[in-house]
């Protein structure tokens, strides 16, 4: 019953991937790890980021964490 919606979803995701692959304007000289999903809260994203940062530090990397911040008042991002 939901099969037609899955095709629509697949087309949308394919277009999105194509756009980001071919028209992405920002290229970073360092690896980027993005932790996030559609769910707003309660899925363990913050503990995962803390764990990843600690693991990377132990391996000699200098991780930086940038948080967009859900529900923030200011327009600019915050760097933790």
WOBEL-V332579 format. One record per helix or strand of 3 or more residues. SS is the DSSP state (H for helix, E for strand). FROM is the first residue (numbers start at 1). LEN is the number of residues. Records with the same first field share a line. If there is no record, write none. Layout:
# WOBEL-V332579
SS: FROM-LEN  FROM-LEN
This chain:
# WOBEL-V332579
H: 3-21  45-14
